[in-house]
Amino acid sequence: MIITRRTTLLLGAGALAAACSGGGGTAAVSAGDMLLAARGAENAPLLIEYASLTCPHCASFHAGAWPEVKANYIDTGRLRFAFREYPTPPVPVAVAGFQVARCGGASTEQYYDRLSVLFAQQRQIIETGSYEGVRGKLIDIGRAAGLSAEQVEACIADEAGSARIRQVVEDAQQFNITGTPTFLLNGERLEVPGEAPYEAFAAAIDAKLSA
């Protein structure tokens, strides 16, 4: 797997005991967020997802409910959305994927497009089972997004990016984030599992907004 000083820093923080499912807390927009918001929705309620590129429940959410949540709540200006990078095992793979998602000064749109691809290829990436296999898959994904192999390699090894991710993980502890995916709306936990269908998410969102 991809193990560099970046990963050592993250593991040394002692804050990566996350696993799929669980969590809670409260939060607001932070400087590192890739914020999705429709024009004129600057003050809309904020939906936050703490998720990992190596969590299958997170991948299920992004393959299933996410497109409709985005279309019906975010694109319409009812909600703003922030994805928080919260790596789970295999941590080096998740961290490398997050680095590629932001690589080359990605715009918000590019970032979310890359997340979709990384989630869609989650199993293939993890099942390569080796440094060279993961590296090759991420280079292929990067090339499809217009990045060179050299850019992808540099982004994976970027210590500033690893420090950003470590800070997200550390900050999440005050919100009792214990696993992924965790969703917060209006500063409170949204009680839906990551593999829930869109209807379950919509019902939970509507109930929280009307409370």
N, C-alpha and C positions, 0 to 999 in steps of 0.2 A: 504494500500500500504506500501512499504518498506520505512519508514521515520526514519532516524537516524541523528546523528550529521553531517554525510557526506552530506546529502541533505541540511541541514541548511547552511553549508558552501557554497555550490553551489548557493543556492538561495540568500544568503547574498551578493554574489558578484555582484548582480544586472545585470547579463549578460545573463540571460536565457529567454529573450523575443522572442526566436525563434519560428517559426511555419513552417509547411511544405511549401515548395517552396519559392525561392528567394535567393539573396546573390550576392557576388562578391569579388574581391580582388586580392592579389598577395602573394606568399609564397614560401618557400624553405623547404628542409628536416629539421626536428627538431629532437631533441634527443629522444623524446617519440614516434616517428613514428614507426609503424610496416611496414617496407618498403618491398614491393614486387618488386624484380628486377631480371632479368635473368643474368646469369653469363656473364661478359663482358659488361654489360649495365650500368656501374657505372655513365656514363655521359649522359645517355638518358634523354630526356625531362621528367619532373615530372608531373603526373596526380594526383591531390589531390581531395578527396571527403570529404566534411564535411557532416556527416550524423548522424541520430539518430536511435536507435533500436526501437523506438516507432513511427517513421514516416512511414506511409503507402506508400508514394512515394519512399522512400528509399528501402523499402521492394520490391516494384515493380521492381526497377532497379536491385537489387541483384537476383531476381528470373528470370528476363528477359534478359536484355542486358549484365549484368556483366560477365557471363561465357564466352561469345564470345569476349568481350573487353579484358578480361584476356588472353584468348587463342591467340588472333590475334595481340595484341599490347604489352602485358606485358611479356608473356612467350617467345615471339619471340625477345624480347630485344628492341623493338621500343620505349617503354615507361617504366618508373618506376611508381609505384603506392603507395600512402599513404592514409590510411583511418584515418580521424580525428574524434574523438569522441565528438559529439556536441548534448547533450541531449535535447529533446523537450518533452512536456507534454505527458503522465505523467512522469515527470522528474525522480522521484525515481525509476521507473521501468527501464527507459533507463540506468540510472547510475548503477543499480544493474546488468543489462545485460552486460554492458561494463566490470564491475569487474569480472564477470564470464568468459568472453571471454579471459581475461588475467590471470586467476587464475592458481596457481601452476607453475608459471614461463613458461607460454605457449610459444612455439616457434612461429615464424611467420606463419608457415603452420597451426599449431593448432589454432591460433588466428583466422585466416580467415575461417577455417572450422567451428569454433564455431559461428562466426558471421553469416554464412550461415544458421545454424540451428536456431539461435535466430531470424533471419529475417523470416524464414519459419514458425516459431511458434509464430510470433508476435501477431496475433489476439488472439490465445488461451491464451497467457500469460496475455495480457491486460484484456481480458474479464473474467478472474478469479475474478477480482474486489475486492480482499482482500489481506491483508498481507500474510496470510497463503497460499492462492492460488498462488500468484506470487512466493513466497518462494518455494512452492512445485514443480512448473514447472521448476524453475531454478535449483533446486536440481536434478530433473530428467534429465535435459539437462547436468548438470555437471557429473552425474553418467555415462551417456552414453559416456562422454568424458574421463572417467577414474578418476574422482574426487570423493572424499567422500563427504557426506553431511556436515561434519565438515569443510572441506576445502571450500566448497561453502559458508557456513555461514560466515567463517572468511574473505573470499574475499569480500563479499558483504559489510561487516562492515569495510573494510580496509580504514583508513583515508588518507593514502598516495596515494591510488588510486583515492580517491575523489579529493584530492588536484591537482593531475595530470589533471583530467578532467576539473576542474575549471580553470586551467591555459590554457588549450586548448581553452575553451570558451572565456576567457579574451583576449587571443592573437588574436582570430578570429575577434574581434571587429575592430581592426585596418585595417582589410581586408574587412570591410563592409559585413560580413556574417550575413544575417538577417533571414535565414531559411535553411531548409534542403529538399532535397539534394542540395548542391552547389558544382560545379566542377570547379577546376582551372587547366589550362594547360599552361605551360610556363609562369606562373605568371599572367595569365589573365583568366577571367571567360569564361567557356565553355557554350555556350548558348543552352542547352538542358534540358528539364524537366526530372525528375527522372523516369517517367513512359514511356519515349520514347523508341521505339524499337531499337534494335541494329543498324539498318541501319542509324538511325538518329544520334546516337552517333558516329558511324564510319565516317559519313559525316562531323560532327562537328570537330572531331579529325583531320581528313585529311586536312580540310580547315585551321585549326590553325597551323598544322605542316608545311604546304606549304606557309604560310604567310611570 
